[in-house]
Amino acid sequence: MTKLMTVLTAGALALATSCAVFADEPPKGQSQEQQDKDYIAALKKCDALAGAQKQQCVDDVNKKFGRM
């Protein structure tokens, strides 16, 4: 029983750490270049706003694209 728990724990740990690695990859079918273009386009939409609304828009875009 102890060996089984050790193997299951090691497997769970390996799975948990591999998820963090895959989270940094761009979505399938979308290159890093396309993500950059989408990010810039979203930021340009914030230019029409001013003050706190503009800052909130920029913060939302950064959060959406993981660039905080």
Sequence and secondary structure as in RCSB ss.txt:
>XXXX:A:sequence
MTKLMTVLTAGALALATSCAVFADEPPKGQSQEQQDKDYIAALKKCDALAGAQKQQCVDDVNKKFGRM
>XXXX:A:secstr
 HHHHHHHHHHHHHHHHHHHHHHTS  TT  HHHHHHHHHHHHHHHTT  HHHHHHHHHHHHHHTT  
